[in-house]
Amino acid sequence: MDYESIISEKFPNYDVEVITPDVFELEDLIEYITDDIIVYKPYSLFVYRHMIRFMMNVGHRGKIYYLDGFSDDDLKLIHAGLLKFTWKNDVKINLFKHSNPDRDVLGL
């Protein structure tokens, strides 16, 4: 499924990045995402199991990561890394770890 096109159509004011497990080691992936938190400066993160959405103020371009093909254990580690980072950096995080973003957010 072409998640990048589907998400870009539904959220035109967001940069979309689909990441598969073979691109990064988990620690590097967490660092990559947290680096973008510093760059984009979202006021909040919405984490829907394998989809991460940077919530931005009106008029600012956001970012969405779709983590395609990651195991539940990998996602738990990623979520834990994001929780740890946001705790130190005063970014609100909303973790919907049992949600299905394909159904709940994208309506697929």
DOTORDO-948428 format. One line per field, with one value per residue: residue number from 0; residue in three letters; y negated, x, z of N, C-alpha, C in turn. Coordinates in steps of 0.001 Angstrom, whole numbers, plus 524288, in hexadecimal, padded with zeros to 5 digits. Layout:
<gumis>
seq [NUM|...]
type [ala|...]
ny [Y|...]
nx [X|...]
nz [Z|...]
cay [Y|...]
cax [X|...]
caz [Z|...]
cy [Y|...]
cx [X|...]
cz [Z|...]
</gumis>
This chain:
<gumis>
seq [0|1|2|3|4|5|6|7|8|9|10|11|12|13|14|15|16|17|18|19|20|21|22|23|24|25|26|27|28|29|30|31|32|33|34|35|36|37|38|39|40|41|42|43|44|45|46|47|48|49|50|51|52|53|54|55|56|57|58|59|60|61|62|63|64|65|66|67|68|69|70|71|72|73|74|75|76|77|78|79|80|81|82|83|84|85|86|87|88|89|90|91|92|93|94|95|96|97|98|99|100|101|102|103|104|105|106|107]
type [met|asp|tyr|glu|ser|ile|ile|ser|glu|lys|phe|pro|asn|tyr|asp|val|glu|val|ile|thr|pro|asp|val|phe|glu|leu|glu|asp|leu|ile|glu|tyr|ile|thr|asp|asp|ile|ile|val|tyr|lys|pro|tyr|ser|leu|phe|val|tyr|arg|his|met|ile|arg|phe|met|met|asn|val|gly|his|arg|gly|lys|ile|tyr|tyr|leu|asp|gly|phe|ser|asp|asp|asp|leu|lys|leu|ile|his|ala|gly|leu|leu|lys|phe|thr|trp|lys|asn|asp|val|lys|ile|asn|leu|phe|lys|his|ser|asn|pro|asp|arg|asp|val|leu|gly|leu]
ny [8048E|7F746|7EF83|7E5A6|7DF2C|7E000|7DBC8|7D1D3|7CD97|7CD31|7C6E9|7BC30|7B40A|7B7FC|7BD93|7C9F4|7D60B|7E2BD|7ED53|7F8D1|804D0|80773|7FE87|7F884|7FB02|7FD75|7F647|7EE57|7EB4F|7E729|7DEA0|7D92A|7D648|7D03A|7C83B|7C316|7BF76|7B779|7B0DA|7AEC0|7AB62|7AE62|7AC71|7B4BF|7C2D6|7CCA3|7D998|7E434|7F03A|7F4F8|7EBC6|7DEFA|7D258|7C549|7BB07|7AE9C|7A072|79838|79576|79905|7A28B|7B014|7BCDA|7CA3F|7D6F0|7E3B1|7EFE4|7FA8E|80802|80A81|811D9|81492|8144C|80E50|804DB|80244|80002|7F753|7F058|7EF49|7EA48|7E0CC|7DCFC|7DB85|7D3D2|7CB76|7C92B|7C460|7BB92|7B584|7B727|7BA40|7C6F9|7CFC8|7DC10|7E5E0|7F14F|7FA96|7F8E5|7F978|7F3E9|7F465|7F65F|7EFC3|7E58B|7E3FA|7E860|7F1A8]
nx [80348|80207|80565|809D6|8058C|7FAD5|7FA4E|7FE87|7F6D1|7EE55|7F248|7F664|7FCE4|805A0|81253|81584|81A9D|81DAA|82263|829D3|82DB9|837E7|83DB8|8421E|84944|842D4|84579|84A39|841CF|83ADF|840E7|84148|836BC|83537|83C4D|836F4|82E9F|8334E|835C6|82BE6|825B2|81BC5|80FA6|80B2F|80B28|8049B|8033F|80000|80068|806EB|80811|80C9B|8099F|80CBA|807BD|8046C|804BA|7FB21|7FD71|8078B|80FBF|80E83|812E7|81250|814C7|81486|8158C|81869|816B6|81BAB|81DEE|815C2|81BCB|8245E|81F28|81C0E|825C3|8289A|8207F|822A5|82C65|8295E|82297|829B1|83049|8292F|825E7|82E8B|82F22|8264B|81DAA|81119|80BB9|8031D|7FF6E|7FA5C|7FABC|7F582|7EF8F|7EAE9|7F065|7EE51|7E3A3|7DF0D|7E320|7E5A5|7DD4B|7DCCC]
nz [80000|7FD0D|805A3|806F6|7FEF9|8016C|80BA3|809CD|8037A|80A57|81251|80E8E|811FB|81688|81767|81310|816FC|8147A|81B3B|81B5F|82205|81E88|81CB7|8250A|8310C|83D37|84579|83FC2|83993|8410B|8444E|83ACF|83966|84276|84075|83881|83E54|843D4|83B70|83669|83EBC|843EC|84B0A|84F77|84F2C|84858|849B7|84331|84480|83AE2|83589|835AA|838D7|837AA|83E65|83AAF|83B76|8355C|82823|827B1|82240|82441|828BE|8258B|8293C|82473|828E7|8231D|82377|82CCC|8386F|843C6|84CDD|84984|8479A|851BD|85646|8503C|852CD|85D85|85D0E|85876|8602D|8686C|8640D|86207|86BFD|8708B|86A5D|86AC0|863EF|860CB|860CC|85AF2|85C45|8553D|855C8|8537C|84B02|83DBC|833C3|82909|8284F|8302D|82E8B|823DC|81EC7|818F0]
cay [80000|7F279|7EC4C|7E03A|7DC67|7DFE3|7D816|7CC9C|7CBB9|7CC1A|7C2CD|7B972|7B05D|7BB05|7C0A5|7CF65|7D992|7E835|7EFD0|7FE79|80687|8081F|7F979|7F6D6|7FDDA|7FAE4|7F1BF|7EA45|7E979|7E3C2|7D9C8|7D68A|7D3DE|7CC10|7C3CF|7C02D|7BCAD|7B2A7|7AD88|7AD23|7A8F5|7AF1A|7ABAC|7B9D2|7C762|7D0A7|7DE88|7E83B|7F520|7F48A|7E6B7|7DAB5|7CD64|7C08F|7B72E|7A983|79BE6|796F1|792CA|79B96|7A7BA|7B429|7C190|7CF3B|7DBB5|7E890|7F409|7FEFE|80D17|80B25|8155A|811F9|81359|809D6|8002D|80104|7FD70|7F22E|7ED24|7EE20|7E657|7DBCE|7DB36|7D9A8|7CEF4|7C741|7C7D2|7C0BB|7B6F4|7B2C2|7B7D7|7BDB1|7CB99|7D2C3|7E149|7E945|7F5DC|7FEEE|7F729|7FB27|7EF08|7F53E|7F5E2|7EB65|7E06D|7E3AC|7EA4B|7F5D0]
cax [80000|80511|803E6|80B92|8019A|7F5E4|7FAD8|7FF50|7F1BB|7EB07|7F4CA|7F9AB|80085|80981|8164C|81480|81F02|81CA1|82755|82993|831BB|83D1B|8402D|84517|84918|83ED6|84798|84B07|83CA6|838F9|843EE|83F9F|831A8|835DC|83ED7|832D2|82B8F|83640|83561|8267C|823AA|8161D|80DDB|80977|80BAB|80091|805AE|7FC13|8033C|80B41|807F3|80E03|80804|80E59|80388|806DA|80151|7F8ED|80106|80CA2|80FBF|80F9A|815AE|80FF2|817C5|8119A|8195F|81612|81937|81E59|81B57|813B0|8202C|82743|81C00|81C5D|82AD5|82858|81D10|8257D|83051|826B1|820C8|82E41|8320F|8255E|825CA|832E2|82EDA|8215E|81A1E|80CD9|80B29|7FE4C|800C6|7F5E7|7FDC8|7F240|7EC4C|7EC3A|7F02D|7EBF1|7DDFE|7DD75|7E4DB|7E591|7D848|7DD81]
caz [80000|7FCA7|80A1A|8064D|7FBDA|80456|80FF9|8078B|80199|80EE3|8155C|80ABC|81470|8196A|814B7|81477|81645|815BE|81CAA|81C25|825C0|81C4F|81BC0|8299D|83600|8406C|84835|83BD5|837FF|8453C|843F5|83603|83A6C|8465C|83DD2|835D3|8424B|844CC|836C9|83565|84380|8449F|85064|85161|84BB7|848A4|8482E|84244|843D0|8372D|832D9|83930|83673|83A6B|83E66|839EB|83B80|83042|8249F|827A7|81FE2|8280E|8270E|826EF|82844|82461|829D1|82063|823F6|831CA|83C26|84870|8506D|84764|84872|85755|8571C|84DBE|85617|8625A|85BBB|857A5|86552|86B4C|861A5|862B7|8718E|87179|866F7|86B7D|85F8A|86271|85D7E|85B8E|85A6F|85432|85426|851BF|846A6|83876|830C1|823E7|828ED|83385|82C9C|81E23|81CDE|8150C]
cy [7FB22|7EEA4|7E69F|7DD0F|7DBD9|7DBCB|7D288|7CA48|7CA23|7C788|7BFAB|7B5A2|7B30C|7BD68|7C63C|7D2AB|7DF05|7EADD|7F596|8002B|806ED|802FB|7F7E6|7FB23|7FADB|7F601|7ED30|7E7FA|7E5BD|7DE85|7D693|7D3A6|7CF63|7C75C|7C080|7BD5A|7B774|7AEDD|7AB5F|7AA3A|7A98E|7ADF1|7B0D2|7BE04|7CAE3|7D59E|7E2AF|7ED3C|7F491|7EF9E|7E26C|7D593|7C8D8|7BC99|7B1BD|7A528|79AC6|793F1|7952B|7A114|7ABC3|7B8C0|7C653|7D389|7E048|7ECEE|7F922|803F8|80DF0|80EBC|81238|810C9|80EB1|804BF|7FE88|7FE2E|7F7E7|7EE83|7EB95|7E9F0|7E0FE|7D993|7D8DA|7D45F|7CA80|7C58F|7C3B7|7BB8F|7B439|7B2B9|7BBB1|7C24F|7CE58|7D80C|7E4A1|7EE75|7FA77|7FD76|7F980|7F659|7EFB8|7F46F|7F0C8|7E60D|7DFEE|7E598|7EE88|7FADA]
cx [80382|80366|8056F|80787|7FC74|7F61D|7FB7D|7FA2E|7EE3D|7ED20|7F879|7FD9E|804B2|80D76|81598|81955|81D65|821E2|82666|82E1F|83747|84010|843D2|8453A|84545|840D9|84866|845D4|83A68|83BCB|84249|83A75|83239|838CA|83AC7|82F3C|82E34|8359B|82FDA|82401|81DB7|81492|80C23|80AA5|806F5|80302|80164|7FEE6|807C9|80B00|808EA|80CE0|809B4|809E6|805F8|802D5|7FF8E|7FCFA|80675|80C12|8115E|8127A|812A4|813C3|81406|815A7|81712|8193E|81C36|81B36|81942|81804|82376|8244B|81C18|8217B|82AE2|82509|81FD4|829A6|82DED|824B0|82549|8300B|82E42|824FF|829F7|83229|82993|81DF3|815F7|80C7E|80614|7FF3A|7FBDB|7F810|7FA88|7EEC7|7EE4C|7EBF4|7EDC3|7E611|7DC96|7DEC6|7E425|7E076|7D8A9|7DADC]
cz [80000|800EA|80973|8033F|7FEC7|808A7|80DF0|8059B|8062E|8121E|811D3|80D22|817AF|815AC|816A7|8134D|81814|816A3|81D94|81F9C|82398|81B72|82030|82DB9|83975|84331|84479|83A00|83C14|8450A|83F2E|836DE|83E51|84422|83AF1|839AA|8437C|8403E|8361A|839FB|84407|84A43|852CB|84D54|84C8D|8467A|847F1|840BF|84003|833C7|836DA|83660|839E9|83A01|83E78|83A89|835EC|82D08|82460|82573|823F5|825AD|828E6|8257C|82849|824A0|827D3|82141|82901|8355C|840C5|84C54|84E9D|84870|84E28|85891|854D0|8510F|85B26|8616A|85AF3|85CCE|86877|86930|862C2|86867|872C7|86E98|866FE|86690|86156|85EA8|85EEF|8590E|85A08|85245|85244|84D18|84183|834FB|82B53|82430|82BAB|83147|826AD|81BC3|818BA|816BE]
</gumis>
